[in-house]
Amino acid sequence: MLIGADLTPRLGAIKCPTLLLHPDGSPFIPVPVMAELHRLLGNAQLNVIDRARHGLPFSHASQCASLLRTFLDTNRSA
């Protein structure tokens, strides 16, 4: 159902801080696609994880948790 949906025009309406974690070697979504999403979101932080593919929470759990903790601490009042 979502495959044909294009919500790109609505991304600018998202004002809350957004953390984007993306692998550098995803077989599904290339880094430039995530970079474009980062550009379209007004208040986003993009972290591209080196030597990673799909399933970041499994392969890079500690790194993802650390990035999330820093993001939450930084955006506590947002």
Distance bins in CASP14 RR format, pairs under 12 A and 6 or more apart:
PFRMAT RR
TARGET T0000
AUTHOR 0000-0000-0000
RMODE 2
METHOD distances of the structure
MODEL  1
6 40 0 0 0 0 0 1 0 0 0 0 0
7 13 0 0 0 0 1 0 0 0 0 0 0
7 14 0 0 0 0 1 0 0 0 0 0 0
7 37 0 0 0 0 0 1 0 0 0 0 0
7 40 0 0 0 0 0 1 0 0 0 0 0
7 41 0 0 0 0 0 1 0 0 0 0 0
8 14 0 0 0 0 0 1 0 0 0 0 0
8 33 0 0 0 0 0 1 0 0 0 0 0
8 36 0 0 0 0 1 0 0 0 0 0 0
8 37 0 0 0 0 1 0 0 0 0 0 0
8 39 0 0 0 0 0 1 0 0 0 0 0
8 40 1 0 0 1 0 0 0 0 0 0 0
8 41 0 0 0 0 0 1 0 0 0 0 0
9 40 0 0 0 0 1 0 0 0 0 0 0
10 40 0 0 0 0 1 0 0 0 0 0 0
10 41 0 0 0 0 0 1 0 0 0 0 0
11 18 0 0 0 0 1 0 0 0 0 0 0
11 20 0 0 0 0 0 1 0 0 0 0 0
11 36 0 0 0 0 1 0 0 0 0 0 0
11 37 1 0 0 1 0 0 0 0 0 0 0
11 38 0 0 0 0 0 1 0 0 0 0 0
11 39 0 0 0 0 1 0 0 0 0 0 0
11 40 1 0 1 0 0 0 0 0 0 0 0
11 41 1 0 1 0 0 0 0 0 0 0 0
11 42 0 0 0 0 1 0 0 0 0 0 0
11 43 0 0 0 0 0 1 0 0 0 0 0
11 44 0 0 0 0 1 0 0 0 0 0 0
12 18 0 0 0 0 0 1 0 0 0 0 0
12 37 0 0 0 0 0 1 0 0 0 0 0
12 39 0 0 0 0 0 1 0 0 0 0 0
12 40 1 0 0 1 0 0 0 0 0 0 0
12 41 1 0 0 1 0 0 0 0 0 0 0
12 42 1 0 0 1 0 0 0 0 0 0 0
12 43 0 0 0 0 1 0 0 0 0 0 0
12 44 0 0 0 0 0 1 0 0 0 0 0
13 40 0 0 0 0 0 1 0 0 0 0 0
13 41 0 0 0 0 1 0 0 0 0 0 0
13 42 0 0 0 0 1 0 0 0 0 0 0
13 43 0 0 0 0 0 1 0 0 0 0 0
14 20 0 0 0 0 0 1 0 0 0 0 0
14 37 0 0 0 0 0 1 0 0 0 0 0
14 38 0 0 0 0 0 1 0 0 0 0 0
14 40 0 0 0 0 1 0 0 0 0 0 0
14 41 1 0 1 0 0 0 0 0 0 0 0
14 42 1 0 0 1 0 0 0 0 0 0 0
14 43 1 0 0 1 0 0 0 0 0 0 0
14 44 0 0 0 0 1 0 0 0 0 0 0
15 41 0 0 0 0 1 0 0 0 0 0 0
15 42 1 0 0 1 0 0 0 0 0 0 0
15 43 1 0 0 1 0 0 0 0 0 0 0
15 44 0 0 0 0 0 1 0 0 0 0 0
15 78 0 0 0 0 1 0 0 0 0 0 0
16 41 0 0 0 0 1 0 0 0 0 0 0
16 42 0 0 0 0 1 0 0 0 0 0 0
16 43 1 0 0 1 0 0 0 0 0 0 0
16 44 0 0 0 0 1 0 0 0 0 0 0
16 45 0 0 0 0 0 1 0 0 0 0 0
16 71 0 0 0 0 0 1 0 0 0 0 0
16 75 0 0 0 0 1 0 0 0 0 0 0
16 78 1 0 0 1 0 0 0 0 0 0 0
17 41 0 0 0 0 1 0 0 0 0 0 0
17 42 0 0 0 0 1 0 0 0 0 0 0
17 43 1 0 1 0 0 0 0 0 0 0 0
17 44 1 0 0 1 0 0 0 0 0 0 0
17 45 1 0 0 1 0 0 0 0 0 0 0
17 68 0 0 0 0 0 1 0 0 0 0 0
17 70 0 0 0 0 0 1 0 0 0 0 0
17 71 1 0 0 1 0 0 0 0 0 0 0
17 72 0 0 0 0 1 0 0 0 0 0 0
17 73 0 0 0 0 0 1 0 0 0 0 0
17 74 0 0 0 0 1 0 0 0 0 0 0
17 75 1 0 1 0 0 0 0 0 0 0 0
17 76 0 0 0 0 1 0 0 0 0 0 0
17 77 0 0 0 0 0 1 0 0 0 0 0
17 78 1 0 1 0 0 0 0 0 0 0 0
18 34 0 0 0 0 0 1 0 0 0 0 0
18 37 0 0 0 0 1 0 0 0 0 0 0
18 38 0 0 0 0 1 0 0 0 0 0 0
18 40 0 0 0 0 0 1 0 0 0 0 0
18 41 1 0 1 0 0 0 0 0 0 0 0
18 42 0 0 0 0 1 0 0 0 0 0 0
18 43 1 0 0 1 0 0 0 0 0 0 0
18 44 1 0 1 0 0 0 0 0 0 0 0
18 45 1 0 0 1 0 0 0 0 0 0 0
18 46 0 0 0 0 1 0 0 0 0 0 0
18 47 0 0 0 0 0 1 0 0 0 0 0
18 71 0 0 0 0 1 0 0 0 0 0 0
18 75 0 0 0 0 1 0 0 0 0 0 0
18 78 0 0 0 0 0 1 0 0 0 0 0
19 34 0 0 0 0 0 1 0 0 0 0 0
19 37 0 0 0 0 0 1 0 0 0 0 0
19 38 0 0 0 0 0 1 0 0 0 0 0
19 41 0 0 0 0 0 1 0 0 0 0 0
19 43 0 0 0 0 0 1 0 0 0 0 0
19 44 1 0 0 1 0 0 0 0 0 0 0
19 45 1 0 1 0 0 0 0 0 0 0 0
19 46 0 0 0 0 1 0 0 0 0 0 0
19 47 1 0 0 1 0 0 0 0 0 0 0
19 56 0 0 0 0 0 1 0 0 0 0 0
19 64 0 0 0 0 1 0 0 0 0 0 0
19 65 0 0 0 0 0 1 0 0 0 0 0
19 66 0 0 0 0 0 1 0 0 0 0 0
19 67 1 0 0 1 0 0 0 0 0 0 0
19 68 1 0 0 1 0 0 0 0 0 0 0
19 69 0 0 0 0 0 1 0 0 0 0 0
19 70 0 0 0 0 1 0 0 0 0 0 0
19 71 1 0 1 0 0 0 0 0 0 0 0
19 72 0 0 0 0 1 0 0 0 0 0 0
19 73 0 0 0 0 0 1 0 0 0 0 0
19 74 0 0 0 0 1 0 0 0 0 0 0
19 75 0 0 0 0 1 0 0 0 0 0 0
19 78 0 0 0 0 0 1 0 0 0 0 0
20 29 0 0 0 0 0 1 0 0 0 0 0
20 31 0 0 0 0 0 1 0 0 0 0 0
20 33 0 0 0 0 0 1 0 0 0 0 0
20 34 1 0 0 1 0 0 0 0 0 0 0
20 35 0 0 0 0 1 0 0 0 0 0 0
20 36 0 0 0 0 0 1 0 0 0 0 0
20 37 1 0 0 1 0 0 0 0 0 0 0
20 38 1 0 1 0 0 0 0 0 0 0 0
20 39 0 0 0 0 0 1 0 0 0 0 0
20 40 0 0 0 0 0 1 0 0 0 0 0
20 41 1 0 0 1 0 0 0 0 0 0 0
20 42 0 0 0 0 0 1 0 0 0 0 0
20 43 0 0 0 0 0 1 0 0 0 0 0
20 44 1 0 1 0 0 0 0 0 0 0 0
20 45 1 0 0 1 0 0 0 0 0 0 0
20 46 1 0 1 0 0 0 0 0 0 0 0
20 47 1 0 0 1 0 0 0 0 0 0 0
20 48 0 0 0 0 1 0 0 0 0 0 0
20 49 0 0 0 0 0 1 0 0 0 0 0
20 56 0 0 0 0 0 1 0 0 0 0 0
20 64 0 0 0 0 0 1 0 0 0 0 0
20 67 0 0 0 0 0 1 0 0 0 0 0
20 68 0 0 0 0 0 1 0 0 0 0 0
20 71 0 0 0 0 1 0 0 0 0 0 0
21 29 0 0 0 0 0 1 0 0 0 0 0
21 34 0 0 0 0 1 0 0 0 0 0 0
21 37 0 0 0 0 0 1 0 0 0 0 0
21 38 0 0 0 0 0 1 0 0 0 0 0
21 44 0 0 0 0 0 1 0 0 0 0 0
21 45 0 0 0 0 1 0 0 0 0 0 0
21 46 0 0 0 0 1 0 0 0 0 0 0
21 47 1 0 1 0 0 0 0 0 0 0 0
21 48 0 0 0 0 1 0 0 0 0 0 0
21 49 1 0 0 1 0 0 0 0 0 0 0
21 52 0 0 0 0 1 0 0 0 0 0 0
21 55 0 0 0 0 1 0 0 0 0 0 0
21 56 1 0 1 0 0 0 0 0 0 0 0
21 57 0 0 0 0 1 0 0 0 0 0 0
21 59 0 0 0 0 0 1 0 0 0 0 0
21 60 0 0 0 0 1 0 0 0 0 0 0
21 61 0 0 0 0 0 1 0 0 0 0 0
21 63 0 0 0 0 1 0 0 0 0 0 0
21 64 1 0 1 0 0 0 0 0 0 0 0
21 65 0 0 0 0 0 1 0 0 0 0 0
21 66 0 0 0 0 0 1 0 0 0 0 0
21 67 1 0 0 1 0 0 0 0 0 0 0
21 68 1 0 0 1 0 0 0 0 0 0 0
21 70 0 0 0 0 0 1 0 0 0 0 0
21 71 0 0 0 0 1 0 0 0 0 0 0
22 28 0 0 0 0 0 1 0 0 0 0 0
22 29 1 0 0 1 0 0 0 0 0 0 0
22 30 0 0 0 0 1 0 0 0 0 0 0
22 31 1 0 0 1 0 0 0 0 0 0 0
22 32 0 0 0 0 0 1 0 0 0 0 0
22 33 0 0 0 0 1 0 0 0 0 0 0
22 34 1 0 1 0 0 0 0 0 0 0 0
22 35 0 0 0 0 1 0 0 0 0 0 0
22 36 0 0 0 0 0 1 0 0 0 0 0
22 37 0 0 0 0 1 0 0 0 0 0 0
22 38 0 0 0 0 1 0 0 0 0 0 0
22 44 0 0 0 0 0 1 0 0 0 0 0
22 45 0 0 0 0 0 1 0 0 0 0 0
22 46 1 0 0 1 0 0 0 0 0 0 0
22 47 1 0 0 1 0 0 0 0 0 0 0
22 48 1 0 1 0 0 0 0 0 0 0 0
22 49 1 0 0 1 0 0 0 0 0 0 0
22 50 0 0 0 0 0 1 0 0 0 0 0
22 52 0 0 0 0 1 0 0 0 0 0 0
22 53 0 0 0 0 0 1 0 0 0 0 0
22 54 0 0 0 0 0 1 0 0 0 0 0
22 55 0 0 0 0 0 1 0 0 0 0 0
22 56 1 0 0 1 0 0 0 0 0 0 0
22 60 0 0 0 0 0 1 0 0 0 0 0
22 64 0 0 0 0 0 1 0 0 0 0 0
22 67 0 0 0 0 0 1 0 0 0 0 0
23 29 0 0 0 0 1 0 0 0 0 0 0
23 30 0 0 0 0 0 1 0 0 0 0 0
23 31 0 0 0 0 1 0 0 0 0 0 0
23 34 0 0 0 0 1 0 0 0 0 0 0
23 47 0 0 0 0 0 1 0 0 0 0 0
23 48 1 0 0 1 0 0 0 0 0 0 0
23 49 1 0 1 0 0 0 0 0 0 0 0
23 50 0 0 0 0 1 0 0 0 0 0 0
23 51 0 0 0 0 1 0 0 0 0 0 0
23 52 1 1 0 0 0 0 0 0 0 0 0
23 53 1 0 1 0 0 0 0 0 0 0 0
23 54 1 0 0 1 0 0 0 0 0 0 0
23 55 1 0 0 1 0 0 0 0 0 0 0
23 56 1 0 1 0 0 0 0 0 0 0 0
23 57 0 0 0 0 0 1 0 0 0 0 0
23 58 0 0 0 0 0 1 0 0 0 0 0
23 59 0 0 0 0 1 0 0 0 0 0 0
23 60 1 0 0 1 0 0 0 0 0 0 0
23 63 0 0 0 0 0 1 0 0 0 0 0
23 64 0 0 0 0 0 1 0 0 0 0 0
24 30 0 0 0 0 1 0 0 0 0 0 0
24 31 1 0 0 1 0 0 0 0 0 0 0
24 32 0 0 0 0 0 1 0 0 0 0 0
24 34 0 0 0 0 0 1 0 0 0 0 0
24 35 0 0 0 0 0 1 0 0 0 0 0
24 46 0 0 0 0 0 1 0 0 0 0 0
24 47 0 0 0 0 0 1 0 0 0 0 0
24 48 1 0 1 0 0 0 0 0 0 0 0
24 49 1 0 0 1 0 0 0 0 0 0 0
24 50 1 0 1 0 0 0 0 0 0 0 0
24 51 1 0 0 1 0 0 0 0 0 0 0
24 52 1 0 1 0 0 0 0 0 0 0 0
24 53 0 0 0 0 1 0 0 0 0 0 0
24 54 0 0 0 0 0 1 0 0 0 0 0
24 56 0 0 0 0 0 1 0 0 0 0 0
24 59 0 0 0 0 0 1 0 0 0 0 0
24 60 0 0 0 0 0 1 0 0 0 0 0
25 31 1 0 0 1 0 0 0 0 0 0 0
25 32 0 0 0 0 0 1 0 0 0 0 0
25 33 0 0 0 0 0 1 0 0 0 0 0
25 34 0 0 0 0 0 1 0 0 0 0 0
25 48 0 0 0 0 1 0 0 0 0 0 0
25 49 0 0 0 0 1 0 0 0 0 0 0
25 50 0 0 0 0 1 0 0 0 0 0 0
25 51 0 0 0 0 1 0 0 0 0 0 0
25 52 1 0 0 1 0 0 0 0 0 0 0
25 53 1 0 1 0 0 0 0 0 0 0 0
25 54 0 0 0 0 1 0 0 0 0 0 0
25 55 0 0 0 0 0 1 0 0 0 0 0
25 56 0 0 0 0 0 1 0 0 0 0 0
25 59 0 0 0 0 0 1 0 0 0 0 0
25 60 0 0 0 0 0 1 0 0 0 0 0
26 32 0 0 0 0 0 1 0 0 0 0 0
26 33 0 0 0 0 1 0 0 0 0 0 0
26 34 0 0 0 0 1 0 0 0 0 0 0
26 48 0 0 0 0 1 0 0 0 0 0 0
26 49 0 0 0 0 1 0 0 0 0 0 0
26 52 1 0 0 1 0 0 0 0 0 0 0
26 53 1 0 0 1 0 0 0 0 0 0 0
26 54 1 0 1 0 0 0 0 0 0 0 0
26 55 0 0 0 0 1 0 0 0 0 0 0
26 56 0 0 0 0 1 0 0 0 0 0 0
26 59 0 0 0 0 0 1 0 0 0 0 0
27 52 0 0 0 0 0 1 0 0 0 0 0
27 53 1 0 0 1 0 0 0 0 0 0 0
27 54 1 0 0 1 0 0 0 0 0 0 0
27 55 0 0 0 0 0 1 0 0 0 0 0
28 34 0 0 0 0 0 1 0 0 0 0 0
28 53 0 0 0 0 1 0 0 0 0 0 0
28 54 1 0 0 1 0 0 0 0 0 0 0
28 55 0 0 0 0 0 1 0 0 0 0 0
29 35 0 0 0 0 0 1 0 0 0 0 0
29 36 0 0 0 0 0 1 0 0 0 0 0
29 37 0 0 0 0 1 0 0 0 0 0 0
29 48 0 0 0 0 0 1 0 0 0 0 0
29 53 0 0 0 0 0 1 0 0 0 0 0
29 54 0 0 0 0 1 0 0 0 0 0 0
29 55 0 0 0 0 0 1 0 0 0 0 0
29 56 0 0 0 0 0 1 0 0 0 0 0
30 36 0 0 0 0 1 0 0 0 0 0 0
30 37 0 0 0 0 0 1 0 0 0 0 0
30 48 0 0 0 0 0 1 0 0 0 0 0
31 37 0 0 0 0 0 1 0 0 0 0 0
31 38 0 0 0 0 0 1 0 0 0 0 0
31 46 0 0 0 0 1 0 0 0 0 0 0
31 47 0 0 0 0 0 1 0 0 0 0 0
31 48 1 0 1 0 0 0 0 0 0 0 0
31 49 0 0 0 0 0 1 0 0 0 0 0
31 50 0 0 0 0 0 1 0 0 0 0 0
31 52 0 0 0 0 0 1 0 0 0 0 0
32 38 0 0 0 0 0 1 0 0 0 0 0
32 39 0 0 0 0 0 1 0 0 0 0 0
32 46 0 0 0 0 0 1 0 0 0 0 0
32 48 0 0 0 0 0 1 0 0 0 0 0
33 39 0 0 0 0 0 1 0 0 0 0 0
33 40 0 0 0 0 0 1 0 0 0 0 0
33 46 0 0 0 0 0 1 0 0 0 0 0
33 48 0 0 0 0 0 1 0 0 0 0 0
34 40 0 0 0 0 0 1 0 0 0 0 0
34 41 0 0 0 0 0 1 0 0 0 0 0
34 44 0 0 0 0 1 0 0 0 0 0 0
34 45 0 0 0 0 0 1 0 0 0 0 0
34 46 1 0 0 1 0 0 0 0 0 0 0
34 47 0 0 0 0 1 0 0 0 0 0 0
34 48 1 0 0 1 0 0 0 0 0 0 0
34 49 0 0 0 0 0 1 0 0 0 0 0
34 56 0 0 0 0 0 1 0 0 0 0 0
35 41 0 0 0 0 0 1 0 0 0 0 0
35 44 0 0 0 0 0 1 0 0 0 0 0
35 46 1 0 0 1 0 0 0 0 0 0 0
35 47 0 0 0 0 0 1 0 0 0 0 0
35 48 0 0 0 0 1 0 0 0 0 0 0
36 44 0 0 0 0 0 1 0 0 0 0 0
36 46 0 0 0 0 0 1 0 0 0 0 0
37 44 1 0 0 1 0 0 0 0 0 0 0
37 45 0 0 0 0 0 1 0 0 0 0 0
37 46 0 0 0 0 1 0 0 0 0 0 0
38 44 1 0 1 0 0 0 0 0 0 0 0
38 45 1 0 0 1 0 0 0 0 0 0 0
38 46 1 1 0 0 0 0 0 0 0 0 0
38 47 0 0 0 0 1 0 0 0 0 0 0
38 48 0 0 0 0 1 0 0 0 0 0 0
39 46 0 0 0 0 1 0 0 0 0 0 0
40 46 0 0 0 0 0 1 0 0 0 0 0
43 71 0 0 0 0 0 1 0 0 0 0 0
43 74 0 0 0 0 0 1 0 0 0 0 0
43 75 0 0 0 0 1 0 0 0 0 0 0
43 78 1 0 0 1 0 0 0 0 0 0 0
44 71 0 0 0 0 0 1 0 0 0 0 0
44 75 0 0 0 0 0 1 0 0 0 0 0
45 67 0 0 0 0 1 0 0 0 0 0 0
45 68 0 0 0 0 0 1 0 0 0 0 0
45 70 0 0 0 0 1 0 0 0 0 0 0
45 71 1 0 0 1 0 0 0 0 0 0 0
45 72 0 0 0 0 0 1 0 0 0 0 0
45 74 0 0 0 0 1 0 0 0 0 0 0
45 75 0 0 0 0 1 0 0 0 0 0 0
45 78 0 0 0 0 0 1 0 0 0 0 0
46 67 0 0 0 0 0 1 0 0 0 0 0
46 71 0 0 0 0 0 1 0 0 0 0 0
47 56 0 0 0 0 1 0 0 0 0 0 0
47 60 0 0 0 0 0 1 0 0 0 0 0
47 63 0 0 0 0 1 0 0 0 0 0 0
47 64 0 0 0 0 1 0 0 0 0 0 0
47 66 0 0 0 0 0 1 0 0 0 0 0
47 67 1 0 1 0 0 0 0 0 0 0 0
47 68 0 0 0 0 1 0 0 0 0 0 0
47 70 0 0 0 0 1 0 0 0 0 0 0
47 71 0 0 0 0 1 0 0 0 0 0 0
48 56 0 0 0 0 0 1 0 0 0 0 0
48 60 0 0 0 0 0 1 0 0 0 0 0
48 63 0 0 0 0 0 1 0 0 0 0 0
48 67 0 0 0 0 0 1 0 0 0 0 0
49 55 0 0 0 0 1 0 0 0 0 0 0
49 56 1 0 1 0 0 0 0 0 0 0 0
49 57 0 0 0 0 0 1 0 0 0 0 0
49 59 0 0 0 0 1 0 0 0 0 0 0
49 60 1 0 1 0 0 0 0 0 0 0 0
49 61 0 0 0 0 0 1 0 0 0 0 0
49 62 0 0 0 0 0 1 0 0 0 0 0
49 63 1 0 0 1 0 0 0 0 0 0 0
49 64 1 0 0 1 0 0 0 0 0 0 0
49 66 0 0 0 0 0 1 0 0 0 0 0
49 67 0 0 0 0 1 0 0 0 0 0 0
50 56 0 0 0 0 0 1 0 0 0 0 0
50 59 0 0 0 0 0 1 0 0 0 0 0
50 60 0 0 0 0 1 0 0 0 0 0 0
50 63 0 0 0 0 1 0 0 0 0 0 0
51 59 0 0 0 0 1 0 0 0 0 0 0
51 60 0 0 0 0 1 0 0 0 0 0 0
51 63 0 0 0 0 0 1 0 0 0 0 0
52 58 0 0 0 0 0 1 0 0 0 0 0
52 59 1 0 1 0 0 0 0 0 0 0 0
52 60 1 0 1 0 0 0 0 0 0 0 0
52 61 0 0 0 0 0 1 0 0 0 0 0
52 63 0 0 0 0 1 0 0 0 0 0 0
52 64 0 0 0 0 1 0 0 0 0 0 0
53 59 1 0 0 1 0 0 0 0 0 0 0
53 60 0 0 0 0 1 0 0 0 0 0 0
54 60 0 0 0 0 0 1 0 0 0 0 0
55 61 0 0 0 0 1 0 0 0 0 0 0
55 64 0 0 0 0 1 0 0 0 0 0 0
56 62 0 0 0 0 0 1 0 0 0 0 0
56 63 0 0 0 0 1 0 0 0 0 0 0
56 64 1 0 1 0 0 0 0 0 0 0 0
56 65 0 0 0 0 0 1 0 0 0 0 0
56 67 0 0 0 0 1 0 0 0 0 0 0
56 68 0 0 0 0 0 1 0 0 0 0 0
57 63 0 0 0 0 0 1 0 0 0 0 0
57 64 1 0 1 0 0 0 0 0 0 0 0
57 65 0 0 0 0 1 0 0 0 0 0 0
57 67 0 0 0 0 0 1 0 0 0 0 0
57 68 0 0 0 0 0 1 0 0 0 0 0
58 64 0 0 0 0 1 0 0 0 0 0 0
60 66 0 0 0 0 1 0 0 0 0 0 0
60 67 0 0 0 0 1 0 0 0 0 0 0
60 68 0 0 0 0 0 1 0 0 0 0 0
61 67 0 0 0 0 0 1 0 0 0 0 0
61 68 0 0 0 0 0 1 0 0 0 0 0
62 68 0 0 0 0 0 1 0 0 0 0 0
62 69 0 0 0 0 0 1 0 0 0 0 0
63 69 0 0 0 0 0 1 0 0 0 0 0
63 70 0 0 0 0 0 1 0 0 0 0 0
64 70 0 0 0 0 0 1 0 0 0 0 0
64 71 0 0 0 0 0 1 0 0 0 0 0
65 71 0 0 0 0 0 1 0 0 0 0 0
65 72 0 0 0 0 0 1 0 0 0 0 0
66 72 0 0 0 0 0 1 0 0 0 0 0
66 73 0 0 0 0 0 1 0 0 0 0 0
67 73 0 0 0 0 0 1 0 0 0 0 0
67 74 0 0 0 0 0 1 0 0 0 0 0
68 74 0 0 0 0 0 1 0 0 0 0 0
68 75 0 0 0 0 0 1 0 0 0 0 0
69 75 0 0 0 0 0 1 0 0 0 0 0
69 76 0 0 0 0 0 1 0 0 0 0 0
70 76 0 0 0 0 0 1 0 0 0 0 0
71 78 0 0 0 0 0 1 0 0 0 0 0
72 78 0 0 0 0 1 0 0 0 0 0 0
END
